[in-house]
Amino acid sequence: MAESSGPYSDGLASAAAILESAGTTRFPDRLLRNLGPAVRVDHIVVFTFSRNGKPGWLLTYGSVTKDHALRLAEQYVRSYHELDPGLPIVRAHRGKDDVRVFAFDRHKINSRRYWETFYKNSGLIDKVSVLHVHRDITYLCNYYRAAESGPYSPGDKSTIERLAPLLSAAVSLHADKSVQQTRQKTEAGHIDPIAENRRGLFSTLSQRERDICRLILIGFSTEAMALDMGISENTVKTYRRRAYRKLGIVSANELHWKFHTRH
């Protein structure tokens, strides 16, 4: 049988490359590169919102330098999400099973501080957001264009809207596999989260705080951690809060991301 070629087969190959990399550190780069033939995207950020609306972030990758991108993600999670003009849409979408695509004219963003931080000072000029819910987590996937690339055209936005179901499925798969692989490696003894102390990740934490992080990585609930450690759930929450503050994170998603990207 002759090999097929053309846009359809190329699209299947791109989709396969993205899905194959899910759960690995290659995923953001594969996602960005394989979107290229269809629509130019310069930077991707995926934020998460828990059932009660608590924000976190899964990944940030692209044209913005790594250190600056990480600072932006942390700023967004700590306070800037409240200035995001898309936040009402995120809240309204909670619990829904469809995929929502939306965009805002950057010139109509009410908060000058938000615009300067996430656009002007970051070299970004436009954004299209894809919103979906998976396992009670709302994923806000932001696809940015850098200033030198110019804003998205109507055709570009239509392309992202057409690809949105695939992109959402890929992000969900990546999130699931990242957590699953970390748990499997930890439970099998191939990776000891406490050994990360020697590599710097947990160097600032107390022993109790490291124990909490280890159990979170394995997948223990707050109740299970309390039973395992022989302490109250409130004490677990205190140690977790202290550990997150020292690590500069605010969620289990971020802990998994920090840990997983070191392997």
N, C-alpha and C positions, 0 to 999 in steps of 0.2 A: 504494500500500500504506500502510495506516495505521501511524503510528509506535507502537511498543510502549512500554509504561511499566510501572512496578512494580519490586519488589525485584530481579527477575532482570536487567532491563535496566539498572537503577541499578548493580548489582554489576559488570556488564560495563563500564559507563562508568568506574567507579572503577578497575577493573583496567587499563583502557586508559590512564587518566591516569597511573597509577603507572609502567607500562611505558614510556610515551612520554617520561617525564622521566629515565629511566635514563641515567647517564653525565653528568648535568648537576648543577649546584648546587641545582636545584629538587627533586631526588629525595627527600631526607629529609622536606621539608615536604609534598610530594605524598603520600608514604607515610603520614605521620601523619594528614593531613587526610582521606584517602580511607578510612582504617580507621575513622574516627569514626562513621559511620552503623552499622557492624556492632559495633564494640567500642571503648570509649574507651581510648586509649593516650596517655600524657602525655610519655613520653620514649623514644627508641630509641637503643640503642648496638649497633654491630656490631663484634665482635672477630674476629680471624683467628688461626689457628694453622697454621704451616707443617708440612710433612711430618715434620720432626724435633721438632715441638712448640713452636717459637719463637712467642711471641705478638706480635700487632700489632693495630691497629684501623683500621677502614675509615671509620666515621662515628659521630658522636654528635650528637643533635639533639632539642630539645623544651623541656620546662618548666625544666630546670636551666640556669642562665645559661651563656653560651658559655664564658667563661673557666674557670668552675668545672667544667664538663663536660669541657673539654680536659684540665684537671689530673687529673680522675678517670680519664680514659682512659689518660693517661700513667702514673699510679700503678698502675693495674691491670696494664698491660703490663710495667712494671719489676719489680713484686714482688707486688702484691695478688692476681694470678691464682692464686698458690700457696695463697691462703686461700679461694678460691672453692669452695663446697661442690659446685659442678657440674663442677669440673675432672676428676674421675675419669670422669664421663660423656663429657666432651669427648675425653679420651684413648682411651676404649674405642670411641668412634665413628669414630676415624681410619680412613680407607680405605673406609668403608661408603657405600652409595649411596642410603640411605633418608633420610627427614626425621624427626628426633626432636624431640618437644616435651616439656618437663619444667618443673617448678616446685618450689620449696622453701618451706616455712613459715619466714618470716623470724625467727620466735621460736625456731627450732631451729638457727639458724646458730651454729656453735661459736665462731667468732672474733668477739669483741666489737669489735675494731678494724675488722674488715671491715664489720660491721653498722653501726657508727657512721659510717664513711666513706661507704659507698655507699647507705645508707638514711637514718638519722637526720639527719646533717648536710647531706644533699642534698635533703631534703624528699620523699623517695620512700618508698613503703610496701609495694609488692608488685612482683613480676616474674614473667613467663613467658618461658622461653627456647626458641628454635627453633634446632636444630642441623642443619647439612647440610654436605656436602663437594662442592667444585667445583674442578676442575683441581688436585687434590692439596692444596687449601687447605680447612681446616675453618673454617666460619663459625658463630660463636656470636652469634645475634641476640637481644638482650635487649629485651623490651617491658615498660616500667615504668609503674606507676601512681603519681601524686603523692598525698601524704597527704590533700589536700582532696578527691580523687576517691574515696578509700576503696579497699580491696583488691578484687581480681578476684573475681567470683562464679564458681561452678562453670560457669554458662552462658557467662560471658566466656571462661573457659579453653577450653571446648569450641569456641567460635567461633574462637579463635586456632588451635587444633589443626586445625580444618576448613580454615582459610585458609593454613596453614603451607606447603603445596606452592607456592602462588602467591607467597607472601612470599619464600620461599627462591629461587624462580626470578627474582624481581625483583631481589633483592640480588645474585645471581650476574651478572645482565645488567648491573646498575649497575657492578659491579666490572670486568667485561670492557670495557665501553664507556669507563669513566673512563681506563683504561690505554691503550686503543686510540686514543682521541681525542687524548690527550696525545702519544702517539708520532707520530700522523699530523701534528699541528700542528707538532711539533718537526722532523720529517723534511722537511716541506714548507717550513720556514723561516718559518712564520707566527708561531711562538713560539720565541724563543731563551732556553732556561733560564738562560743566563749573564746575559741582560739583566735577569733577576729580581734580580740584585745591586743594581740601581738602585732596586728597590722594597723592598729590605730582607730578602728571604728568604735570600739567600746572602751577605749583607754581612759575616758573621763568618767565612766560610770562606776558606781559602787557594785559590790558583789550582788546585792539584792536586785539592783537595777539591771545588771547583766542577766540574771536568772529570769527576770520578767521578759526581757527581749528574746531570750532563747525560747521561752514557752510561746510567745507571740508568733515567732517564726515557725514553730512546729504547728501552730493552729489552735492553741488552747483558748477557750473563752475566759472571760474574767472570773466566772464562777469556778471553772476547772483549775485556773491558776491558784485561786485562793485555797481550794482543797488540796492541790498538789504541794503547796508551800506551807500549809497550816497557818494561814493568816486570813484576815477578813477581806472581803471584796473592796472595801474602802481603802484598805492599806495597799492592795494591788493597784488601785487607781492612782494612789499617791506616788508609788514607785514608778508607775508607767508615765505619769505626768512629768516627773523629774527626769526620767530617762529621755523622753521626747524633747524636753526643753534643752538638755545638754547636747543632744544630737542635732538640734535645729530642725526638728520635724514636728508634725502634729497628728500623724495618723499611722496605722499599721501598714497601709499601702506604701507610704514613704519608707518605712523601716524595711519592708521587703525589697523595695527598689534599691535602697542603699546597699543592703546586704547582697542582693542578687547580682548587681553590676560589678561586684568585686570578684566574681567567679567566671 
